[in-house]
Amino acid sequence: MPSLVHSPKRSVAKQQEALLALQKFVEHDPKPTSVTKFKSPNTTDDAHQRTLAALLRKINNTVPPQYRSDLSSFVNWKGNAESPIHRWLRYREAYSPNLITKLGLGDNILDPFCGCGSILIGAAENGNTSAGIDINPLAIFAATVKLTPLSRTQLQAVQKYVNGLESALSSAKPWPMPELSIASKVFEPVILETLLRIRALTEETFSGDKESRNFLHLAWVAILERVGSYFKEGNGIKYRNKKRLKTGYTRRPEGQWQLERFGRDQKKFVLNAFCSHVRMMLQDARFWRRGAWRDQTAIEGNVLEMDKLLARRKFDSIVFSPPYANRFDYFESMKVELWFGGFVDSYESINRFRKASLRSHLGADLNRSYQSVDDLEQLIALMDQDASSWRMGVPDLLRGYFDDMRVTLKHCRKLLANGKCYVVVGNSAFAGVIIPTDVMLANLGLECGFKKAEILVTRHLTVAPQQRSKLSNLEDNMRESVVVLS
Ligand SMILES: C[S@@+](CC[C@H](N)C(=O)[O-])C[C@H]1O[C@@H](n2cnc3c(N)ncnc32)[C@H](O)[C@@H]1O
């Protein structure tokens, strides 16, 4: 039963309540653990593990998982680095468009967290119709460019432009630098100047042809990391002048790492990266000749407002992979591309996106109210309150996450004609507790009006080394699954 709406400030009272519920649950468990241990979550490791194991068993038993390792390569897709059109922009955690045939998604498909459009491109290639939503303007820009075939004349103009780029470059005035505070740290000076000149020349040459301009702009954004002094790692970016060793990071000698990475001629390095990326895109453009490219809609917006964004539409199937509840902030890891690409122009605008995005990371608006989930409160009651993730506010992140997912699933239920909703999601672990997100989403789906829920486990995930000792016998609960709601 869902409880009332809470604000995060009421979490302490909520936690006491959950501890009591947990006490009751342990009293009824066939293999009980001493109840006195639950007065504080800081129980001994053994007692903690037994209680957590019993709680996870209880939650898992509500929708027993089935194993479908044949889905693993579709969910955890490597093809976006190589497949034509998909490879135009590297995007984290894209899944395979072949899920359309593998899951039999039908003709009219919705992906409400469409990222850079994997499903939409698959739908276009198969001649289906689809719609996608994403809050990230860069993701929607990339999806839109991929879904907008250029004419033969436009492709020829782009080809001619890259062929003459090197000689035309010196006459171009550099495009203005964004106000990102690390702007001059993320590129070497010559690289930065070359990039800004290419940007200016593209804008000027294609001022009257937005489609070609966007095609070239996507190529430009896509090469930023390759030519940059940074790379995406973990939950953000790292600088190339540092090297990771087993013992920690060490500084690479100034001058030498640049030489190793970019060679002697940095201007040429950028030109080659840009022109070869555009040429690869021009080659892939032949795939535009067949398919239903104009029947796909990519919408920049918030999934929580899906009912307004897609008013009066119905879909045969819905498929999506939401951000996992793992603290990963897409706006942090893509900040260089967002600022340089002109998708944000102030700290206020990037923070607005961050705050509005799903409550799966600590930069989201965790002060919004939530409707509590009993299983989640019991899991939170078992968390180690000394863990850094607890102190940083992970309990409220999780409360917000499941609340956002409840709203999403409610919208999905309404937007479906008769078909199924497929959610690709991974479980996570914080402060000594595993969150079985897959089963919990299945139960939320049932609460939102779906009649049946299944869990298809595609593969097991690992837990971070610092959590391993506490979770050693429970790692089976770390999995990536497809939740099927019908
Ligand atoms: C796992 S990725 C999806 C990747 C996608 N399946 C693909 O193949 O490219 C999750 C996406 O959810 C988006 N997202 C986060 N919060 C959102 C929100 N409130 N509304 C819509 N999209 C959101 C992120 O920008 C990200 O692109």
PDBQT file of the ligand as one rigid body, heavy atoms in Angstrom, charges set to zero:
ROOT
HETATM    1  C1  LIG A 501      20.305   5.017 -19.904  1.00  0.00    +0.000 C 
HETATM    2  S1  LIG A 501      20.079   6.505 -20.780  1.00  0.00    +0.000 S 
HETATM    3  C2  LIG A 501      19.103   5.994 -22.130  1.00  0.00    +0.000 C 
HETATM    4  C3  LIG A 501      19.935   5.626 -23.318  1.00  0.00    +0.000 C 
HETATM    5  C4  LIG A 501      19.093   5.217 -24.519  1.00  0.00    +0.000 C 
HETATM    6  N1  LIG A 501      18.398   3.979 -24.269  1.00  0.00    +0.000 N 
HETATM    7  C5  LIG A 501      19.953   5.065 -25.763  1.00  0.00    +0.000 C 
HETATM    8  O1  LIG A 501      19.992   3.978 -26.343  1.00  0.00    +0.000 OA
HETATM    9  O2  LIG A 501      20.626   6.058 -26.155  1.00  0.00    +0.000 OA
HETATM   10  C6  LIG A 501      18.936   7.382 -19.770  1.00  0.00    +0.000 C 
HETATM   11  C7  LIG A 501      18.486   8.729 -20.344  1.00  0.00    +0.000 C 
HETATM   12  O3  LIG A 501      17.510   9.287 -19.488  1.00  0.00    +0.000 OA
HETATM   13  C8  LIG A 501      17.562  10.700 -19.672  1.00  0.00    +0.000 C 
HETATM   14  N2  LIG A 501      16.798  11.357 -18.593  1.00  0.00    +0.000 N 
HETATM   15  C9  LIG A 501      17.134  11.588 -17.304  1.00  0.00    +0.000 A 
HETATM   16  N3  LIG A 501      16.145  12.209 -16.654  1.00  0.00    +0.000 NA
HETATM   17  C10 LIG A 501      15.130  12.383 -17.543  1.00  0.00    +0.000 A 
HETATM   18  C11 LIG A 501      13.837  12.967 -17.462  1.00  0.00    +0.000 A 
HETATM   19  N4  LIG A 501      13.368  13.492 -16.318  1.00  0.00    +0.000 N 
HETATM   20  N5  LIG A 501      13.070  12.976 -18.566  1.00  0.00    +0.000 NA
HETATM   21  C12 LIG A 501      13.533  12.444 -19.748  1.00  0.00    +0.000 A 
HETATM   22  N6  LIG A 501      14.754  11.888 -19.878  1.00  0.00    +0.000 NA
HETATM   23  C13 LIG A 501      15.543  11.844 -18.789  1.00  0.00    +0.000 A 
HETATM   24  C14 LIG A 501      19.062  10.978 -19.678  1.00  0.00    +0.000 C 
HETATM   25  O4  LIG A 501      19.328  12.217 -20.315  1.00  0.00    +0.000 OA
HETATM   26  C15 LIG A 501      19.577   9.776 -20.484  1.00  0.00    +0.000 C 
HETATM   27  O5  LIG A 501      19.715  10.102 -21.837  1.00  0.00    +0.000 OA
ENDROOT
TORSDOF 0
